[in-house]
Amino acid sequence: MHMKLIAHVNADGEIRALIATPDEKRNMMLIASPGVQVCEIAGHGFKRKTLDLDELHKLLETHTVEITPARGKLVRSRKKSR
């Protein structure tokens, strides 16, 4: 079993929030604020069922998302720490 990674993303690819859940049937509802998109991160490379908060925080600080119609692709960026 792998993990599903869902992101709230600004139009410029900045990740506003991440949701990580085991990749099995889940019911969830995500509501994004105006100007923010919700997408599933494809090909994230994580093989475990969960990520800890430090790992999620690091992704927020070091990556952006390349937006495609229904999925996002995690890409390393040179974002400055917040």
Buried (B, 14 or more C-beta within 10 A) or exposed (E): EEBBBBBBBBEEBBBBBBBBEEEEEEEEEEEBEEEBBBBEBEEBEBEEBEBEEEEBEEBBEBBBBEBEEEEBBBEEBEBEEE
